[in-house]
Amino acid sequence: MECTDAHIAVKDAFYCLFYEEIGPGNHLSRIYHFSGRRNPQVRLVAEIREWVASIWANRAGTLFGSVWDGQILSIGERVEPIASVDLLGTIKLTGFADEPQFIMGEDGLIFENRRGAWQRIPFRGKYDVYSVARRKADEYVFAASSGRIITYAAGTASVEHLPTNVDLHGIAFTTPEKGVAVGDEGVAFLYSSGSWTDISEDRPSLQDVHAFKGRLLTTLEAETIDEIAGDGSFATLYDRPGYYLSSNDDFCVTFDDEAAHVFDGNRWTSVPFSGLVPL
């Protein structure tokens, strides 16, 4: 099995999602709870015979999952479908409040949860949508394929084409006026005061970017975890690879094939999966 997603639970705890295709059309997903940043106790939360593409937990630690076919699950003592959207090709489930707020995926599909009802956000184009960040109150910015940025505010979505055609996989803002979008082939764009500046270089593909304690962290494919400074320069923070990033006010977590990596703003700690999780 491979770790495919991770998300903060509450306090020092976090969840990791593992997935394996055990035959044509035969999927197995397991979600584990890690009790802390160092020497954690690990327990199996759920074993699901579906392709769970993404997990997300609210501030109370209530866990949700999104299945490849658009089902949204509540995951606790029991696994229960709580909603379904018309989406084949789920990429990411995420939120900014106490319930899942957005589910996004392939072919230009984004759905928003407003007061328990899931509604599609229409926009021009059929771009795969990979991630979202909140820039300011009720304004959200999505990173999408073919160099597209989708801004959603006041019920309306608009599409901007940055000067690249590679897929943009991550987006984050530390303030409404400062942010970054990253993607394949080392492509990166710095956002400052309403405009995007190309800071791309010859580096591995950038898989995610995240704002943590006023800093912008990014993961380089099979390489390192870096920090992006205000001038657009990159500096290695941790000489291990990472993938998706998740954080709360105290710590940040990412993962690779072998371990989860936890950062408190000063120090990194790796939690190897071997011996804790049957891979």
C-alpha positions in Angstrom: 0.0 0.0 0.0 1.1 3.6 -0.6 0.4 6.7 1.5 -1.7 9.0 -0.7 -2.9 11.7 1.7 -2.4 13.0 5.2 -4.3 15.4 7.4 -4.1 17.0 10.8 -6.5 15.6 13.4 -6.5 17.5 16.7 -3.6 18.6 18.9 -0.6 16.5 18.0 -2.5 13.8 16.1 -2.8 13.2 12.3 -4.4 10.8 9.9 -2.7 9.0 7.0 -4.6 7.5 4.1 -3.1 4.4 2.3 -4.4 3.0 -0.9 -3.9 -0.1 -3.0 -5.5 -1.5 -6.2 -5.6 -5.2 -5.5 -7.1 -6.1 -8.8 -9.0 -4.6 -11.8 -11.8 -2.5 -10.2 -10.9 -3.9 -6.8 -9.8 -1.1 -4.4 -8.6 -1.0 -0.8 -8.2 2.1 1.3 -7.0 2.1 4.9 -6.9 5.2 7.2 -4.7 5.3 10.3 -4.6 7.6 13.2 -1.2 8.7 14.5 -1.5 9.9 18.1 1.5 12.3 18.1 4.6 13.7 16.5 7.1 11.4 18.1 6.8 7.7 18.8 3.0 7.7 18.1 0.5 5.1 18.9 -1.1 4.1 15.6 -4.6 2.6 15.2 -6.6 1.6 12.1 -9.6 3.9 11.8 -11.2 2.4 8.8 -10.7 -0.2 6.0 -12.8 0.8 3.0 -13.3 -1.3 -0.2 -13.4 1.9 -2.3 -10.8 4.2 -3.9 -10.7 6.9 -1.3 -8.9 9.8 -3.1 -8.7 12.3 -0.3 -9.3 12.9 3.4 -10.1 16.0 5.4 -10.7 16.5 9.1 -12.5 19.5 10.8 -11.2 21.3 13.9 -12.9 18.7 16.2 -11.1 15.9 14.5 -14.1 14.6 12.7 -12.9 12.8 9.6 -14.3 12.9 6.1 -13.3 11.2 2.9 -14.0 11.5 -0.8 -14.3 8.5 -3.1 -13.1 8.6 -6.7 -16.7 8.5 -7.9 -17.9 11.6 -6.0 -19.2 10.0 -2.8 -18.4 11.9 0.4 -18.0 9.8 3.5 -18.2 10.4 7.2 -15.5 8.2 8.8 -15.7 7.3 12.5 -16.8 4.2 14.3 -18.8 3.6 11.1 -18.2 4.7 7.6 -21.3 6.4 6.2 -22.0 8.1 2.9 -23.3 11.6 3.6 -23.4 13.1 0.2 -22.6 12.4 -3.5 -21.8 14.7 -6.4 -21.7 14.1 -10.1 -17.9 13.8 -10.3 -15.9 10.9 -11.8 -12.3 11.7 -11.0 -12.2 13.2 -7.5 -8.8 14.8 -6.7 -9.3 16.7 -3.5 -11.7 17.2 -0.6 -11.1 20.2 1.6 -12.7 22.8 3.9 -12.1 26.0 5.8 -14.9 25.6 8.4 -16.4 22.8 10.4 -17.6 20.8 7.4 -16.2 19.8 4.0 -16.5 22.9 1.8 -15.1 22.0 -1.6 -14.7 18.8 -3.6 -12.8 19.1 -6.9 -11.5 16.9 -9.6 -11.2 16.2 -13.3 -12.9 17.8 -16.3 -13.6 21.2 -14.8 -15.6 20.2 -11.8 -15.8 22.0 -8.5 -18.6 21.5 -6.0 -19.2 23.7 -3.0 -21.0 22.8 0.2 -23.3 25.6 1.3 -25.4 24.8 4.4 -25.3 21.1 3.7 -26.2 21.3 0.0 -23.6 20.5 -2.6 -23.7 22.7 -5.7 -21.5 22.9 -8.7 -19.4 26.0 -9.3 -19.6 26.8 -13.0 -16.7 28.3 -14.8 -15.4 28.4 -18.4 -13.2 25.5 -19.4 -12.6 21.8 -18.7 -9.5 22.0 -16.5 -8.6 19.4 -13.8 -8.7 21.2 -10.4 -6.0 20.2 -7.9 -6.1 22.4 -4.9 -7.6 25.6 -3.3 -6.5 28.3 -0.9 -8.5 31.0 0.8 -7.0 34.4 -0.1 -9.4 36.5 2.0 -12.9 36.2 3.5 -15.2 34.4 1.0 -12.6 34.5 -1.8 -11.0 31.2 -2.8 -8.4 30.6 -5.5 -8.0 27.2 -7.2 -4.9 25.7 -8.9 -5.8 23.8 -12.1 -4.3 22.2 -15.2 -2.9 24.0 -18.2 -1.6 26.9 -16.1 -5.1 28.0 -15.0 -6.0 29.9 -11.8 -9.7 30.0 -10.9 -10.8 32.7 -8.5 -14.2 32.2 -6.8 -15.8 35.1 -4.9 -19.3 36.4 -4.4 -20.8 33.3 -6.1 -18.8 33.9 -9.3 -15.8 32.0 -10.7 -13.3 33.6 -13.1 -10.4 31.9 -14.9 -6.9 33.4 -15.4 -4.3 31.8 -17.6 -0.8 32.2 -16.2 2.0 32.2 -18.8 2.5 28.4 -18.7 0.6 25.4 -20.0 1.8 22.9 -17.3 -0.5 21.8 -14.5 -0.6 23.8 -11.4 -0.9 21.5 -8.4 -0.6 23.8 -5.4 -1.6 27.2 -4.2 -1.2 29.1 -0.9 -1.4 32.6 0.6 0.2 33.9 3.7 -1.7 37.2 3.4 -4.3 38.5 0.9 -1.4 40.2 -0.9 1.2 37.4 -0.8 1.1 33.9 -2.2 2.4 31.4 -4.6 1.2 28.8 -7.1 3.4 25.8 -8.1 3.2 23.0 -10.6 5.0 20.5 -12.9 8.5 21.0 -14.3 9.5 23.4 -11.6 7.0 26.0 -12.5 6.2 28.5 -9.8 4.5 31.9 -9.7 4.7 34.4 -6.9 1.6 36.5 -6.1 2.2 40.1 -4.9 -0.3 43.0 -4.7 -2.6 41.6 -7.4 -0.1 40.3 -10.0 1.7 37.0 -10.6 5.5 36.9 -11.3 7.2 33.9 -12.9 9.8 32.4 -10.5 10.1 29.1 -12.4 13.5 27.4 -12.5 15.1 24.1 -13.6 14.0 22.0 -10.7 11.8 18.9 -10.1 8.0 19.2 -10.3 6.4 21.0 -7.3 3.7 18.8 -5.9 2.1 21.1 -3.3 2.5 24.4 -1.5 1.2 25.4 1.9 1.1 28.4 4.2 2.3 27.6 7.7 3.1 30.2 10.4 3.4 32.9 7.8 5.8 30.8 5.7 5.4 29.2 2.3 6.4 25.5 2.2 6.6 23.5 -0.9 7.4 19.8 -1.8 9.7 18.9 -4.7 9.0 15.6 -6.3 11.2 12.8 -4.8 13.6 15.5 -3.6 13.2 17.9 -0.7 10.8 20.1 1.3 11.6 23.8 0.6 10.6 27.2 1.8 9.8 29.9 -0.7 10.9 33.4 0.4 9.3 36.7 -0.3 11.7 37.3 -3.2 10.8 34.0 -4.8 14.0 32.2 -3.8 13.9 28.5 -2.7 15.8 27.2 0.3 15.8 23.5 1.5 14.1 23.0 4.8 14.3 19.2 5.0 16.3 16.8 3.0 13.5 14.4 2.5 10.7 14.2 -0.1 7.1 15.2 0.7 3.8 15.3 -1.0 0.5 17.0 0.2 0.9 19.3 3.2 -1.6 19.9 6.0 -1.3 22.0 9.2 -2.9 23.5 12.2 -1.6 26.4 14.4 1.1 24.2 15.9 2.5 21.9 13.3 2.6 20.8 9.7 2.6 17.3 8.3 3.5 15.8 4.9 4.6 12.3 3.8 6.5 10.2 1.3 6.4 6.5 0.6 8.3 5.6 3.7 7.4 8.1 6.4 5.3 11.0 7.6 7.3 14.2 8.2 6.2 16.6 10.9 7.4 20.3 11.3 6.8 22.5 14.3 8.3 25.6 12.7 11.8 24.9 14.0 12.4 21.1 13.9 11.5 18.3 11.6 10.6 14.8 12.9 10.1 11.8 10.7 7.7 9.0 11.7 8.6 5.8 9.6 5.6 3.8 8.5 7.6 0.5 8.7 6.6 -1.3 11.9 3.6 0.9 12.5 1.6 0.3 9.4 1.3 -3.0 7.4 2.4 -1.9 3.9 
